[in-house]
Amino acid sequence: MKLIFKISLTALLLSSFNLYAQDMATLPVNDPISAPETEEQEEEEPSFSLTGYVDAYYQANLSSVDGAGDDKSYIPFGSSFTGLTNTFGIGNVNLLAEKTMGKVSFVGQIGFGPRAVDANSDSNLGLGGLNFASTVQQLFVTYSPSESVTFSLGNFGTFVGYEVIDAPANMNYSMSHLFSNGPFYHTGAKVDFSFGEGFGAMVGVFNDTDSKFDAIEGKHFGGQLSYSNDDLGIYLNAITGTEEEDVSGEDNLNEFQVDLTATYQVSESFMIGLNSSNYATSVDGTTAGGFFGTALYLTAGLSETADLSFRGEYFASTAAEGDDTDQPSVLALTLSGNFKVGDMRIIPEVRLDSGSNDFHGFGEDDDSAIAFFLAGVYSF
């Protein structure tokens, strides 16, 4: 799990492009009740879909600090995928394949480009940094013995948080600090339960967070409680496990995160979203630091082809036990337009991050970063 004092952050998505980071996959319907043997049975047609997207952007950073001579250093944001300054950039080309046949299904998703590499974390390790695992964003199979239970096995997007890796699913192009501090994805097994009347739950066991491998002894355990109806969705998430292993095995760094995500469709043209998360680490029961953050999302539909979205986020590091120093924090405000031209979404965006206690790492007096983005996201 990545902390705020690791300012240069690299980064999952869910199995479909949702507006929040919950993987609430539609459960396959049970096979129909068997008809009398004298009647001819119709074979169920398998469903298959192949979708994807590409994205590119320009980023103009306006905040700088003086360097040696006349040199200036522009202040980057400490969030995923847009860590460079004053540059044209590409995200990735991404393909998502899904197939359902009766009670079983699979999801396979691959991405090629800087966004995909950043999102894969330690899966980029290998000879010369070449590892095919770094292209795999999701790869899992499911089995639904009934409408109320689904088993999943493989590598899937996280159930924690609001935003996701895939640009088409987010109304803001730049990412929040909550998203950037993870998790992004999990490799393991989980069981989703549907209790009816909109209530659901999930439990799972996973490898190390944001890893396709399990280098640290022991597994992570996670769970979710959820409720949703036509207008409201509420998701309470938790995950825990060992973040770093001590040589002696007695002083491991353990982590625990609890996360709340919610959406409310106020009207056909206005939606409110919320994400609040608390992450803590400990060694032998003693707090070793972490972070806390809350983000508010407001999206207004201006017309059939235009939307306006605002994100306001507060994010702060939390201190280790016995540390009385003020910790870095930031208030990040982002305003994004979304203009649809056919299958393309054009996103002009302005972002201001107002930090404190040397949040950006350029000294106490350099507490603000501001930038303008122009992104294009093509979905197919």
Helices and strands as residue ranges (DSSP letters): E 47-61, E 64-66, E 72-74, E 87-101, E 104-112, H 114-119, G 121-124, G 127-129, G 132-135, E 136-146, E 149-157, G 167-169, H 177-180, E 185-196, E 199-206, E 220-228, E 232-244, E 253-267, E 270-283, E 286-303, E 306-320, E 329-341, E 344-356, E 368-379
